Amino acid sequence: MQSPAPFVRLGTRGSPLALAQAEATRDLLARAHDLDPEAIEIVTFVSTADRLKDRPLSEVGGKGLFTKEIDEALLAGEVDIGVHSAKDMATTPPDGMAIGAFLEREDVRDAFISLSVRGIDYLPEGARFGTSSIRRAAQVLRLRPDLRIVPFRGNVETRLKKLADGVADATLLALAGLKRLGEDHRATAILDAQTFMPAPAQGAIALAVRSGDERAAGLVAPLNHLPTWQAVTAERAMLAILDGSCRTPVGALSVFDGGTLTLKGEILSLDGKEQFVDAVSGSAGDGERLGAELARRLLDAAGPDFLARWSAP
């Protein structure tokens, strides 16, 4: 007997973290629409970024490589909803696609992880710091210019194993991912987001749908968390102007006070020696304008040639 067609199909990468995010989305959809979770199919894909994991993203095409295969499947009608880490998405969705919802955001902070020391300040001179994030590398070098940055791509488990194997003396991981995997006990220290700003959209899960697909849009709408939508919209608007291709070190932090959103942002040189920080405040519903305003202020402070001088090759 042929199995019934799934009620809805979710597209995701196949890493443990991506699967955890898709399973959380499935459970939320099931509760919101009184469904059996088994009626929601999770379809996995191997992304271009996963296949090219030994090369920096700035060399092979940037953020969109994490979502390309899922986006193509969504547009082809092979899945109905794409489940993405919001920080991995290009700032402009592909034609025919839209973000239908952001799930409630997890902790935005970065976690310092080391098997030998309890913080960045305690690393010995010239220690190896593992990261392939140009933001994290620039922020670490601003604090400790003596450290040696070593490439450190891969999923959470891969990077933890590299650390255990002695490839580096320390690394940074998103605390959100560790929490979703039940691995937050691995954190040696949690960094202050005010002074070590996370990536724009860090900790948020985005649900992508086809433009005009009213059924899928209606399914994900009850899952949308308004403060997350407002904050991530502002951060992505800032990133779109500052360079959303993974070639510029950019940090962002959103803080709410009632209906007011304060967006803080920074851009850095790749070596961390130059840093420009600013903040704007306004109505939480005016995130696109706030993000664009902050980006322009940062670029005005940095000078017209900053992005050209300090973008990764």
C-alpha positions in Angstrom: 0.0 0.0 0.0 1.4 3.4 -1.0 2.2 5.8 1.8 0.0 8.9 1.9 1.6 12.1 0.5 3.2 14.3 3.2 1.1 17.2 4.4 4.0 19.5 3.9 7.7 19.0 3.0 10.6 20.8 4.8 13.9 21.3 3.0 17.1 21.4 5.1 20.8 20.6 5.1 21.7 17.2 6.6 24.0 18.3 9.4 23.0 17.4 13.0 22.3 21.1 13.7 20.3 21.7 10.6 18.3 18.6 11.3 17.7 19.7 14.9 16.4 23.0 13.5 14.1 21.3 11.0 12.8 18.9 13.6 12.0 21.9 15.9 10.2 23.5 13.0 8.2 20.3 12.3 7.1 20.1 15.9 6.0 23.7 16.0 4.0 23.3 12.7 2.4 20.2 14.1 1.3 21.9 17.2 0.1 25.0 15.4 -2.0 23.1 13.0 -3.0 20.1 15.1 -1.0 17.6 12.9 0.7 14.4 13.4 4.5 15.3 13.1 4.9 12.2 10.9 2.7 14.0 8.3 5.5 16.5 7.9 8.4 15.2 5.8 12.0 16.5 6.2 14.0 16.3 3.0 17.8 16.7 3.4 20.3 18.2 0.9 24.0 18.5 0.8 24.9 22.2 0.2 27.7 23.5 -2.0 29.2 25.0 1.2 29.3 21.5 2.8 31.0 20.0 -0.3 33.6 22.8 -0.3 34.2 22.8 3.5 38.0 23.0 3.2 37.8 26.4 1.5 36.8 29.8 3.0 33.4 31.0 2.0 34.8 34.2 0.7 36.7 32.2 -1.9 33.8 30.1 -3.2 30.8 32.5 -3.3 29.7 33.5 0.2 26.5 32.9 2.2 24.2 31.7 -0.5 26.2 28.5 -0.9 24.6 27.2 2.4 21.1 27.5 0.9 21.5 27.1 -2.8 20.3 23.5 -3.2 17.4 24.0 -0.8 16.4 27.2 -2.6 16.5 25.4 -6.0 14.4 22.6 -4.6 11.9 25.0 -3.1 11.5 26.9 -6.4 11.1 23.6 -8.3 8.3 22.6 -6.0 10.3 19.6 -4.5 9.8 21.0 -1.0 7.3 23.5 0.4 9.3 25.3 3.1 13.1 25.9 3.4 14.5 25.8 6.9 17.7 27.9 7.2 20.0 29.4 9.8 19.2 33.0 9.1 22.8 34.2 9.3 23.6 31.8 6.4 21.1 33.4 4.0 22.0 35.9 1.3 20.6 39.4 2.2 18.4 39.4 -0.9 16.3 36.2 -1.5 16.4 34.6 -4.9 13.7 35.6 -7.4 10.5 33.8 -6.6 11.3 33.2 -2.9 10.4 35.0 0.3 11.0 34.7 4.0 7.7 33.6 5.5 8.7 33.6 9.2 11.5 33.8 11.7 11.2 31.4 14.7 11.9 32.8 18.2 15.6 33.6 18.4 18.0 31.6 20.5 20.9 33.2 22.4 22.9 35.4 20.0 26.2 35.2 21.8 29.4 33.4 20.8 30.9 30.7 23.0 34.7 30.5 23.6 35.8 26.8 23.7 39.2 25.6 24.7 40.6 22.4 26.3 43.5 24.3 28.0 42.5 27.9 29.0 39.4 29.6 30.3 39.3 32.7 28.0 40.9 34.5 25.1 43.0 36.6 27.5 44.6 33.4 28.9 45.9 32.0 25.6 49.7 31.9 25.4 51.4 34.3 22.9 51.2 33.0 19.4 48.5 30.4 20.2 46.5 29.0 17.3 42.9 30.2 17.1 40.6 28.1 14.9 38.0 29.9 12.9 37.0 30.4 9.3 34.7 33.3 10.1 36.3 36.6 9.1 34.2 38.4 11.7 35.4 36.2 14.5 39.0 36.3 13.2 39.0 40.2 13.1 37.4 40.5 16.5 39.9 38.0 18.1 42.8 39.8 16.4 41.6 43.1 17.7 41.9 41.7 21.2 45.0 39.5 20.6 46.9 40.5 17.5 49.6 37.9 18.4 47.3 34.9 17.9 47.6 32.8 14.7 44.3 32.2 12.9 44.0 28.7 11.5 41.1 27.5 9.1 38.4 25.8 11.0 35.3 25.1 8.9 32.8 22.3 9.3 29.7 21.5 11.4 29.7 21.8 15.2 30.8 18.2 15.7 33.7 18.5 13.2 35.0 21.7 14.8 34.8 20.2 18.3 36.8 17.2 17.0 39.4 19.4 15.4 39.8 21.1 18.7 40.2 17.8 20.5 42.7 16.7 17.9 44.9 19.7 18.5 44.4 21.5 15.3 43.9 24.7 17.3 44.1 25.8 20.9 40.7 27.5 21.0 37.7 28.4 18.8 34.4 30.2 18.9 31.0 28.7 18.1 27.5 30.2 18.2 26.0 29.5 21.5 22.6 29.0 19.8 23.8 26.0 17.9 25.4 24.4 20.9 22.1 24.8 22.8 20.0 23.3 20.0 22.3 20.3 20.0 22.4 20.0 23.8 26.1 20.7 23.7 26.2 24.1 25.5 28.1 22.5 28.4 31.1 22.5 25.9 31.4 26.3 26.3 34.4 27.4 28.3 33.2 31.0 28.5 30.3 33.0 27.0 31.4 36.3 25.3 29.7 39.6 26.1 27.6 40.5 23.0 28.0 44.2 23.6 31.8 44.0 23.2 32.0 40.9 20.9 29.1 41.5 18.6 27.6 38.4 16.9 27.0 38.0 13.2 23.8 39.7 11.9 20.8 37.3 12.3 22.9 34.9 14.5 20.6 32.5 16.5 17.6 32.9 14.3 15.9 30.3 12.1 14.3 31.5 8.9 11.5 29.7 7.0 11.5 30.4 3.3 8.5 29.9 1.0 7.8 30.4 -2.7 6.5 33.9 -3.5 2.8 33.7 -4.0 2.4 30.3 -2.2 -0.4 31.3 0.1 -0.7 27.8 1.6 2.9 27.6 2.7 2.8 31.2 3.9 -0.3 30.5 5.9 1.3 27.4 7.5 4.4 29.3 8.7 2.7 32.5 9.7 1.7 31.4 13.2 5.3 30.4 13.9 6.6 33.9 13.2 8.1 35.6 16.3 7.6 39.4 15.9 10.6 40.7 17.9 12.9 38.3 16.1 11.4 39.4 12.7 12.0 43.0 13.7 15.5 42.5 14.9 16.7 40.3 12.0 15.1 42.6 9.5 17.1 45.5 10.8 20.3 43.5 11.0 19.9 42.1 7.4 19.2 45.6 6.1 22.4 46.8 7.6 24.3 43.9 6.2 22.9 44.3 2.7 24.6 47.7 2.5 27.8 46.8 4.3 28.3 43.7 2.1 26.4 40.5 2.6 28.7 38.2 0.8 30.9 37.0 3.7 33.8 39.3 2.6 33.6 42.0 5.2 33.8 41.5 9.0 30.4 42.8 10.3 28.9 42.5 13.8 25.4 43.4 14.9 23.3 43.4 18.1 19.6 44.3 18.6 18.2 45.3 21.9 14.5 46.1 22.7 13.1 48.5 25.2 9.4 48.3 24.9 8.5 49.3 21.3 12.0 50.8 20.7 14.7 48.9 18.9 18.4 49.9 19.4 20.6 48.4 16.7 24.3 48.4 17.4 26.8 47.5 14.6 30.4 47.4 13.7 32.7 46.8 10.8 36.4 45.9 11.1 39.4 45.5 9.0 40.4 41.9 8.4 43.4 42.2 10.8 41.2 43.8 13.5 43.3 47.0 13.7 40.5 49.2 12.4 37.1 49.1 14.0 34.1 51.4 13.5 31.1 51.1 15.9 27.8 53.0 16.0 24.2 52.5 17.1 20.7 53.8 16.1 17.4 53.7 17.9 13.8 53.9 16.6 10.5 52.2 16.3 10.9 48.4 16.3 8.7 48.2 13.3 11.0 50.4 11.3 13.9 47.9 11.1 14.8 48.3 7.4 15.3 52.1 7.8 17.3 51.7 11.0 19.5 49.1 9.4 20.2 51.2 6.4 20.8 54.3 8.5 23.3 52.5 10.7 25.1 51.0 7.7 25.5 54.5 6.1 26.8 56.0 9.3 29.4 53.2 9.7 30.5 53.7 6.1 30.7 57.4 6.5 33.0 56.9 9.5 35.2 54.3 7.8 35.6 56.2 4.6 34.6 55.5 1.0 37.4 53.0 0.3 37.1 50.9 3.5 35.2 48.0 1.9 37.5 47.9 -1.1 40.6 47.9 1.1 39.4 45.4 3.7 37.1 43.0 2.0 38.4 39.4 1.9 39.7 38.5 -1.6 
